[in-house]
């Protein structure tokens, strides 16, 4: 998906994050901590935009934290960058 900077696309992005990170069961209150996910999400982003050294990056999303409005990214260059949190709006833009 290639979103534009509209509020509508931001909301769809957040909904996709919630669906992927919860398996679509967030509202049902089911326990899903031990299950294998049915969907995965990888995001293409600029390292410079998130305060890192380098250019473009593809990384999988590991988790969504609604309290801090951030996503936990698993960096594919883990020797250089450990898992890190990025604010939702920053990773969207």
C-alpha positions in Angstrom: 0.0 0.0 0.0 1.3 3.4 -0.9 -0.5 5.9 1.3 -0.7 9.6 0.8 -0.5 12.1 3.7 -4.3 12.3 4.2 -5.9 11.7 7.6 -8.0 8.9 5.9 -4.9 7.0 4.9 -3.4 7.4 8.3 -6.5 5.9 9.9 -6.4 3.0 7.4 -2.7 2.5 8.2 -3.5 2.4 12.0 -6.4 -0.1 11.4 -4.0 -2.3 9.4 -1.4 -2.2 12.2 -4.1 -3.1 14.7 -5.4 -6.0 12.6 -1.9 -7.4 11.9 -0.6 -7.0 15.5 -3.7 -8.5 17.1 -4.9 -10.9 14.5 -8.2 -9.0 14.4 -9.2 -10.1 17.9 -8.5 -7.0 19.9 -12.2 -6.2 20.4 -13.0 -9.7 21.4 -10.5 -9.8 24.3 -9.2 -13.2 23.3 -5.8 -14.4 24.4 -3.5 -14.6 21.4 0.0 -14.3 22.8 1.1 -17.9 21.9 -0.3 -18.1 18.4 1.5 -17.7 15.1 0.3 -14.6 13.2 -1.9 -15.0 10.1 -0.5 -11.8 8.6 2.8 -10.0 8.8 3.6 -6.4 7.9 6.9 -4.9 6.7 7.3 -1.2 6.3 9.6 0.7 3.9 10.9 3.8 5.6 13.8 6.3 5.7 16.4 5.7 8.4 17.2 9.4 8.3 13.6 10.3 9.0 13.7 8.3 12.2 17.0 9.6 13.4 19.3 6.7 12.2 22.2 6.7 9.8 21.5 5.3 6.4 19.0 5.5 3.6 15.9 3.4 2.9 15.0 0.4 5.0 12.5 -2.5 5.0 11.7 -3.9 8.5 9.0 -6.1 9.9 6.6 -4.7 12.5 6.8 -6.7 15.7 4.2 -4.9 17.9 1.8 -2.0 18.2 1.8 0.0 21.5 -1.4 2.1 21.7 -0.4 3.7 25.0 2.6 5.4 23.3 1.2 5.4 19.8 4.3 3.6 18.5 5.3 0.5 16.6 8.1 -1.9 17.5 10.3 -2.5 14.5 12.6 -5.5 14.2 15.6 -4.2 12.2 16.9 -6.6 9.6 20.4 -5.2 10.3 20.2 -6.3 13.9 24.0 -6.2 14.2 23.7 -2.4 13.8 20.3 -1.5 15.2 18.4 -3.4 17.9 14.6 -3.5 17.9 13.3 0.0 18.2 10.1 2.0 18.7 8.9 4.5 16.1 5.9 6.8 16.6 3.0 5.8 14.3 2.7 9.1 12.6 6.4 9.3 11.9 6.6 5.8 10.4 3.5 6.6 8.3 5.0 9.8 6.8 
